[in-house]
Amino acid sequence: MRALLRFALLLAVAGFGYLALTQPGRLPFSVPWEPVSLDSIPGRIASLGSVPGVGETAQPPAGESGRTTILSDPFGRVTEAALQAAVAQQPISIQALRAHAYPGSPLNVVRTLSPGVNYSRQVVSYQSDGLKIYALLTVPNGAPPTAGWPAIVFNHGYIPPTEYRTTERYVAYQDAFARAGYVTLKSDYRGHGSSEGTAQGGYNDPSYTIDVLNAAASLKKDSRVNAARLGMWGHSMGGQLSLRAMLVDPSIKAASLWAGVVASYDVLATDWYAPGGEPRPALDSLNQRFLRALSPNAYLKELKGRPIQQHQGTADKDVPYSFQKNLADDLRAAGQPTEAYRYVGDNHNLSGNLTLALRRSVQFFEDNL
Protein backbone atom coordinates (compact mmCIF):
# COMPACT_ATOMS: atom_id res chain seq x y z
CA MET A 1 0.00 0.00 0.00
CA ARG A 2 3.00 2.31 -0.33
CA ALA A 3 2.25 3.13 -3.93
CA LEU A 4 1.30 6.81 -4.03
CA LEU A 5 -0.01 8.90 -6.82
CA ARG A 6 -0.52 12.51 -7.55
CA PHE A 7 -3.92 13.73 -8.59
CA ALA A 8 -5.17 17.03 -9.83
CA LEU A 9 -7.58 18.75 -7.49
CA LEU A 10 -9.57 20.96 -9.83
CA LEU A 11 -11.03 23.84 -7.89
CA ALA A 12 -13.32 25.80 -10.16
CA VAL A 13 -13.35 28.70 -7.75
CA ALA A 14 -10.15 28.39 -5.75
CA GLY A 15 -7.57 27.31 -8.28
CA PHE A 16 -5.43 24.21 -8.72
CA GLY A 17 -3.66 21.79 -6.38
CA TYR A 18 -2.73 18.12 -5.93
CA LEU A 19 -2.16 15.41 -3.34
CA ALA A 20 -0.55 12.01 -2.86
CA LEU A 21 -2.92 9.05 -2.70
CA THR A 22 -2.75 5.31 -2.36
CA GLN A 23 -4.04 4.41 -5.79
CA PRO A 24 -4.03 5.68 -9.37
CA GLY A 25 -6.92 7.78 -10.53
CA ARG A 26 -8.48 11.09 -9.65
CA LEU A 27 -10.45 11.51 -6.51
CA PRO A 28 -13.89 13.07 -6.80
CA PHE A 29 -12.61 16.18 -5.09
CA SER A 30 -13.41 18.61 -7.84
CA VAL A 31 -16.07 21.25 -8.16
CA PRO A 32 -17.41 20.86 -11.71
CA TRP A 33 -19.36 24.09 -11.61
CA GLU A 34 -18.95 27.71 -10.63
CA PRO A 35 -21.43 30.31 -9.41
CA VAL A 36 -22.19 33.07 -11.87
CA SER A 37 -24.53 36.04 -11.81
CA LEU A 38 -27.84 35.96 -13.62
CA ASP A 39 -26.92 39.04 -15.63
CA SER A 40 -23.82 37.42 -17.09
CA ILE A 41 -25.59 34.65 -18.98
CA PRO A 42 -28.59 36.08 -20.84
CA GLY A 43 -30.01 33.62 -23.31
CA ARG A 44 -28.01 30.71 -21.89
CA ILE A 45 -30.29 29.55 -19.07
CA ALA A 46 -31.32 25.90 -18.87
CA SER A 47 -33.44 24.23 -16.23
CA LEU A 48 -32.06 21.48 -14.02
CA GLY A 49 -35.21 19.50 -14.72
CA SER A 50 -37.32 17.80 -12.12
CA VAL A 51 -35.10 18.53 -9.12
CA PRO A 52 -37.23 20.79 -6.91
CA GLY A 53 -35.83 24.01 -5.53
CA VAL A 54 -32.59 23.88 -7.45
CA GLY A 55 -32.84 26.99 -9.56
CA GLU A 56 -31.16 26.97 -12.93
CA THR A 57 -27.95 26.03 -14.64
CA ALA A 58 -26.11 27.69 -17.47
CA GLN A 59 -24.72 25.89 -20.48
CA PRO A 60 -20.93 26.08 -20.54
CA PRO A 61 -19.46 28.72 -22.81
CA ALA A 62 -17.95 27.62 -26.11
CA GLY A 63 -14.73 25.71 -25.58
CA GLU A 64 -15.64 24.69 -22.04
CA SER A 65 -17.53 21.48 -22.69
CA GLY A 66 -17.84 19.20 -19.68
CA ARG A 67 -18.37 22.10 -17.29
CA THR A 68 -21.71 22.71 -15.62
CA THR A 69 -22.52 26.05 -14.06
CA ILE A 70 -25.04 26.43 -11.28
CA LEU A 71 -26.49 29.84 -10.74
CA SER A 72 -26.00 31.65 -7.49
CA ASP A 73 -28.74 33.80 -6.03
CA PRO A 74 -28.77 37.56 -6.73
CA PHE A 75 -26.32 38.02 -3.86
CA GLY A 76 -23.79 35.58 -5.32
CA ARG A 77 -24.60 32.79 -2.88
CA VAL A 78 -25.00 29.15 -3.90
CA THR A 79 -28.13 27.82 -2.23
CA GLU A 80 -28.14 24.54 -0.34
CA ALA A 81 -30.65 23.10 -2.82
CA ALA A 82 -28.35 23.93 -5.74
CA LEU A 83 -25.39 22.44 -3.91
CA GLN A 84 -27.22 19.21 -3.15
CA ALA A 85 -28.40 18.94 -6.75
CA ALA A 86 -24.81 19.28 -7.97
CA VAL A 87 -23.73 16.59 -5.52
CA ALA A 88 -26.47 14.23 -6.67
CA GLN A 89 -25.22 14.51 -10.24
CA GLN A 90 -21.86 13.02 -9.28
CA PRO A 91 -21.77 9.23 -9.98
CA ILE A 92 -19.82 8.65 -6.75
CA SER A 93 -22.44 10.37 -4.58
CA ILE A 94 -24.56 8.47 -2.11
CA GLN A 95 -27.68 9.67 -3.95
CA ALA A 96 -26.47 8.28 -7.29
CA LEU A 97 -25.37 4.99 -5.72
CA ARG A 98 -28.76 4.57 -4.06
CA ALA A 99 -30.45 4.97 -7.43
CA HIS A 100 -28.44 2.05 -8.83
CA ALA A 101 -29.68 -1.57 -8.74
CA TYR A 102 -27.66 -4.31 -7.00
CA PRO A 103 -29.28 -7.64 -7.92
CA GLY A 104 -26.18 -9.77 -7.39
CA SER A 105 -26.33 -13.34 -8.67
CA PRO A 106 -25.80 -16.91 -7.50
CA LEU A 107 -22.20 -17.61 -6.48
CA ASN A 108 -20.74 -19.97 -9.08
CA VAL A 109 -17.81 -22.16 -8.05
CA VAL A 110 -14.80 -21.72 -10.32
CA ARG A 111 -12.38 -23.93 -8.42
CA THR A 112 -11.99 -25.47 -4.98
CA LEU A 113 -8.87 -24.67 -2.97
CA SER A 114 -7.21 -26.46 -0.09
CA PRO A 115 -9.45 -26.11 2.99
CA GLY A 116 -8.78 -24.10 6.10
CA VAL A 117 -8.73 -25.55 9.60
CA ASN A 118 -12.52 -25.75 9.91
CA TYR A 119 -13.80 -24.25 6.67
CA SER A 120 -13.79 -24.72 2.91
CA ARG A 121 -12.20 -22.29 0.43
CA GLN A 122 -13.37 -21.72 -3.12
CA VAL A 123 -12.83 -19.23 -5.90
CA VAL A 124 -16.30 -18.20 -7.05
CA SER A 125 -17.76 -15.70 -9.48
CA TYR A 126 -20.79 -13.42 -9.43
CA GLN A 127 -22.32 -10.77 -11.68
CA SER A 128 -21.91 -7.03 -11.23
CA ASP A 129 -23.09 -4.58 -13.90
CA GLY A 130 -23.02 -7.45 -16.40
CA LEU A 131 -19.40 -8.28 -15.55
CA LYS A 132 -18.07 -11.55 -14.17
CA ILE A 133 -16.37 -10.72 -10.89
CA TYR A 134 -14.26 -13.28 -9.07
CA ALA A 135 -13.99 -13.65 -5.31
CA LEU A 136 -12.60 -15.86 -2.57
CA LEU A 137 -15.35 -17.59 -0.56
CA THR A 138 -14.95 -19.37 2.76
CA VAL A 139 -17.74 -21.43 4.36
CA PRO A 140 -17.64 -23.10 7.79
CA ASN A 141 -17.65 -26.89 7.80
CA GLY A 142 -20.78 -28.76 8.83
CA ALA A 143 -24.46 -28.02 8.61
CA PRO A 144 -25.30 -24.31 8.87
CA PRO A 145 -27.53 -23.03 11.68
CA THR A 146 -31.25 -23.01 10.94
CA ALA A 147 -31.17 -19.37 9.83
CA GLY A 148 -27.78 -19.69 8.14
CA TRP A 149 -24.24 -18.58 8.93
CA PRO A 150 -23.44 -14.92 9.57
CA ALA A 151 -21.41 -13.44 6.70
CA ILE A 152 -18.80 -10.76 6.11
CA VAL A 153 -17.89 -9.07 2.85
CA PHE A 154 -14.14 -8.42 2.77
CA ASN A 155 -13.07 -5.25 0.97
CA HIS A 156 -9.35 -5.18 0.32
CA GLY A 157 -7.19 -2.09 0.05
CA TYR A 158 -5.38 -0.81 -2.98
CA ILE A 159 -3.16 -3.31 -4.75
CA PRO A 160 -2.00 -2.53 -8.30
CA PRO A 161 -4.67 -4.32 -10.37
CA THR A 162 -2.09 -6.05 -12.58
CA GLU A 163 -0.39 -7.48 -9.47
CA TYR A 164 -3.55 -8.55 -7.68
CA ARG A 165 -4.17 -12.28 -7.16
CA THR A 166 -7.31 -13.77 -5.60
CA THR A 167 -5.47 -16.05 -3.21
CA GLU A 168 -2.69 -13.67 -2.20
CA ARG A 169 -2.69 -11.17 0.69
CA TYR A 170 -5.39 -10.80 3.32
CA VAL A 171 -5.24 -14.56 3.93
CA ALA A 172 -4.64 -14.18 7.67
CA TYR A 173 -7.42 -11.63 8.01
CA GLN A 174 -9.99 -13.73 6.22
CA ASP A 175 -8.84 -16.86 8.08
CA ALA A 176 -9.55 -15.31 11.48
CA PHE A 177 -13.23 -14.76 10.65
CA ALA A 178 -13.61 -18.06 8.82
CA ARG A 179 -12.27 -19.92 11.87
CA ALA A 180 -14.82 -18.07 14.03
CA GLY A 181 -17.75 -19.41 12.02
CA TYR A 182 -18.40 -16.71 9.43
CA VAL A 183 -18.93 -17.08 5.72
CA THR A 184 -16.55 -14.58 4.11
CA LEU A 185 -16.37 -13.26 0.57
CA LYS A 186 -13.41 -11.21 -0.67
CA SER A 187 -14.23 -9.60 -3.99
CA ASP A 188 -11.70 -9.08 -6.78
CA TYR A 189 -12.99 -5.71 -7.93
CA ARG A 190 -13.43 -5.30 -11.68
CA GLY A 191 -10.13 -5.22 -13.53
CA HIS A 192 -8.40 -7.14 -10.70
CA GLY A 193 -7.09 -10.66 -11.23
CA SER A 194 -9.41 -12.47 -13.63
CA SER A 195 -12.40 -10.17 -13.03
CA GLU A 196 -13.86 -8.61 -16.14
CA GLY A 197 -14.04 -4.86 -16.66
CA THR A 198 -11.61 -2.00 -16.21
CA ALA A 199 -10.09 -0.94 -12.91
CA GLN A 200 -11.20 2.67 -12.43
CA GLY A 201 -10.21 3.36 -8.85
CA GLY A 202 -12.07 3.37 -5.57
CA TYR A 203 -12.42 7.07 -4.85
CA ASN A 204 -13.45 8.95 -7.96
CA ASP A 205 -15.45 6.17 -9.59
CA PRO A 206 -18.42 4.18 -8.24
CA SER A 207 -17.55 0.85 -9.88
CA TYR A 208 -15.72 -0.81 -6.96
CA THR A 209 -18.54 0.18 -4.60
CA ILE A 210 -21.02 -1.32 -7.07
CA ASP A 211 -18.99 -4.56 -7.11
CA VAL A 212 -18.98 -4.64 -3.30
CA LEU A 213 -22.75 -4.10 -3.10
CA ASN A 214 -23.36 -6.84 -5.65
CA ALA A 215 -21.07 -9.11 -3.63
CA ALA A 216 -23.29 -8.48 -0.61
CA ALA A 217 -26.43 -9.13 -2.67
CA SER A 218 -24.92 -12.38 -3.97
CA LEU A 219 -24.12 -13.58 -0.46
CA LYS A 220 -27.72 -12.96 0.58
CA LYS A 221 -28.86 -15.34 -2.18
CA ASP A 222 -26.80 -18.20 -0.75
CA SER A 223 -28.99 -20.55 1.29
CA ARG A 224 -26.13 -21.13 3.74
CA VAL A 225 -26.03 -17.44 4.70
CA ASN A 226 -28.21 -15.59 7.17
CA ALA A 227 -29.01 -12.44 5.16
CA ALA A 228 -30.04 -10.65 8.35
CA ARG A 229 -26.52 -11.06 9.79
CA LEU A 230 -24.33 -9.38 7.19
CA GLY A 231 -21.29 -7.21 7.93
CA MET A 232 -18.32 -5.68 6.15
CA TRP A 233 -14.60 -5.56 6.84
CA GLY A 234 -12.52 -3.03 4.94
CA HIS A 235 -8.86 -2.08 4.84
CA SER A 236 -7.55 1.27 3.59
CA MET A 237 -9.37 1.95 0.30
CA GLY A 238 -11.69 -0.90 1.31
CA GLY A 239 -12.66 1.16 4.35
CA GLN A 240 -14.01 3.88 2.07
CA LEU A 241 -15.90 1.28 0.02
CA SER A 242 -17.37 -0.26 3.17
CA LEU A 243 -18.55 3.08 4.54
CA ARG A 244 -20.23 3.97 1.26
CA ALA A 245 -21.80 0.54 0.96
CA MET A 246 -23.31 0.73 4.47
CA LEU A 247 -24.99 4.01 3.60
CA VAL A 248 -26.44 2.56 0.40
CA ASP A 249 -27.56 -0.83 1.75
CA PRO A 250 -29.31 -0.69 5.14
CA SER A 251 -29.12 -4.50 5.48
CA ILE A 252 -25.39 -4.26 6.22
CA LYS A 253 -25.48 -4.35 10.00
CA ALA A 254 -21.94 -3.38 11.02
CA ALA A 255 -18.47 -2.67 9.65
CA SER A 256 -14.92 -3.00 10.96
CA LEU A 257 -12.55 -0.61 9.20
CA TRP A 258 -8.77 -0.90 9.34
CA ALA A 259 -6.65 2.13 8.42
CA GLY A 260 -9.57 3.36 6.36
CA VAL A 261 -9.54 6.29 3.97
CA VAL A 262 -12.63 7.52 5.77
CA ALA A 263 -12.19 11.19 6.60
CA SER A 264 -14.69 13.61 5.12
CA TYR A 265 -13.81 14.52 1.52
CA ASP A 266 -12.94 18.11 2.42
CA VAL A 267 -10.42 16.72 4.92
CA LEU A 268 -9.03 14.20 2.43
CA ALA A 269 -8.54 17.01 -0.07
CA THR A 270 -6.35 19.02 2.29
CA ASP A 271 -4.85 16.62 4.83
CA TRP A 272 -3.47 13.76 2.74
CA TYR A 273 0.30 13.53 2.68
CA ALA A 274 1.64 15.96 0.10
CA PRO A 275 4.49 14.61 -2.07
CA GLY A 276 7.96 16.00 -1.55
CA GLY A 277 6.91 18.14 1.36
CA GLU A 278 5.04 20.50 -0.94
CA PRO A 279 2.29 22.67 0.54
CA ARG A 280 -1.13 21.14 0.93
CA PRO A 281 -3.93 22.80 -1.01
CA ALA A 282 -6.41 25.07 0.71
CA LEU A 283 -10.14 25.16 0.11
CA ASP A 284 -12.42 28.16 0.04
CA SER A 285 -15.79 27.87 1.76
CA LEU A 286 -17.69 26.93 -1.40
CA ASN A 287 -15.41 24.06 -2.33
CA GLN A 288 -15.38 22.93 1.29
CA ARG A 289 -19.20 22.85 1.32
CA PHE A 290 -19.31 20.87 -1.90
CA LEU A 291 -16.79 18.26 -0.81
CA ARG A 292 -18.37 17.90 2.59
CA ALA A 293 -21.79 17.37 0.98
CA LEU A 294 -20.34 14.82 -1.45
CA SER A 295 -18.68 12.83 1.33
CA PRO A 296 -20.33 9.76 2.90
CA ASN A 297 -19.60 11.44 6.23
CA ALA A 298 -22.41 13.89 5.53
CA TYR A 299 -24.92 11.01 5.74
CA LEU A 300 -23.82 9.25 8.93
CA LYS A 301 -27.12 9.86 10.72
CA GLU A 302 -28.65 7.50 8.19
CA LEU A 303 -26.70 4.61 9.70
CA LYS A 304 -29.50 4.67 12.28
CA GLY A 305 -27.50 2.97 14.98
CA ARG A 306 -25.57 0.46 12.88
CA PRO A 307 -22.09 0.49 14.47
CA ILE A 308 -18.68 1.09 12.94
CA GLN A 309 -15.45 -0.09 14.51
CA GLN A 310 -12.06 1.41 13.58
CA HIS A 311 -8.44 0.29 13.96
CA GLN A 312 -5.32 2.21 12.97
CA GLY A 313 -1.66 2.54 13.87
CA THR A 314 -0.21 5.93 14.71
CA ALA A 315 2.86 5.26 12.51
CA ASP A 316 0.79 4.52 9.40
CA LYS A 317 2.76 6.02 6.50
CA ASP A 318 0.05 5.46 3.89
CA VAL A 319 -3.10 6.83 5.52
CA PRO A 320 -2.88 9.58 8.16
CA TYR A 321 -4.04 8.50 11.59
CA SER A 322 -6.10 11.69 11.71
CA PHE A 323 -8.49 10.15 9.18
CA GLN A 324 -9.66 7.63 11.78
CA LYS A 325 -10.17 10.41 14.29
CA ASN A 326 -12.12 12.46 11.77
CA LEU A 327 -14.62 9.67 11.10
CA ALA A 328 -14.92 8.90 14.81
CA ASP A 329 -15.66 12.56 15.53
CA ASP A 330 -18.21 12.69 12.69
CA LEU A 331 -19.92 9.53 13.92
CA ARG A 332 -20.20 10.84 17.45
CA ALA A 333 -21.50 14.18 16.20
CA ALA A 334 -24.14 12.27 14.24
CA GLY A 335 -25.11 10.31 17.36
CA GLN A 336 -23.91 6.98 15.94
CA PRO A 337 -22.18 4.21 17.92
CA THR A 338 -18.49 3.71 17.25
CA GLU A 339 -15.34 2.38 18.83
CA ALA A 340 -11.91 3.40 17.60
CA TYR A 341 -8.68 1.60 18.55
CA ARG A 342 -5.34 3.40 18.45
CA TYR A 343 -2.18 1.30 18.07
CA VAL A 344 0.82 3.36 19.07
CA GLY A 345 3.74 3.01 16.66
CA ASP A 346 2.03 0.43 14.44
CA ASN A 347 1.95 0.50 10.65
CA HIS A 348 -0.68 0.46 7.90
CA ASN A 349 -1.25 -3.30 8.21
CA LEU A 350 -1.18 -3.36 12.03
CA SER A 351 1.65 -5.86 11.85
CA GLY A 352 2.60 -5.34 15.49
CA ASN A 353 -0.93 -5.83 16.82
CA LEU A 354 -2.46 -8.14 14.23
CA THR A 355 -3.67 -10.82 16.65
CA LEU A 356 -5.19 -8.29 19.05
CA ALA A 357 -6.90 -6.29 16.28
CA LEU A 358 -8.33 -9.44 14.69
CA ARG A 359 -9.62 -10.66 18.04
CA ARG A 360 -11.31 -7.31 18.63
CA SER A 361 -12.85 -7.34 15.15
CA VAL A 362 -14.20 -10.87 15.54
CA GLN A 363 -15.71 -9.95 18.90
CA PHE A 364 -17.24 -6.82 17.37
CA PHE A 365 -19.13 -8.90 14.83
CA GLU A 366 -20.09 -11.42 17.50
CA ASP A 367 -21.69 -8.53 19.39
CA ASN A 368 -23.34 -6.79 16.45
CA LEU A 369 -24.40 -9.35 13.83
Secondary structure, DSSP 8 states (H G I E B T S, - for coil): ----EEEEEEETTTEEEEEEESSSS--S---------GGG-TT-EEE--S-TT--EEE---TT-TT--EE---TTS---HHHHHHHHHTSTTSHHHHHTS-------EEEEE----SSEEEEEEEEEETTEEEEEEEEEESS---TT-EEEEEEE-----TTT--TTSSSHHHHHHHHHTT-EEEEE--TTSTT--S----SSS-SHHHHHHHHHHHHHHHSTTEEEEEEEEEEETHHHHHHHHHHHH-TTEEEEEEES---S-HHHHHHHS--GGG-------HHHHHHHHHHSGGGGGGGGTT--EEEEEETT-SSS-HHHHHHHHHHHHHTT--EEEEEETT--TT-GGGHHHHHHHHHHHHHHH-
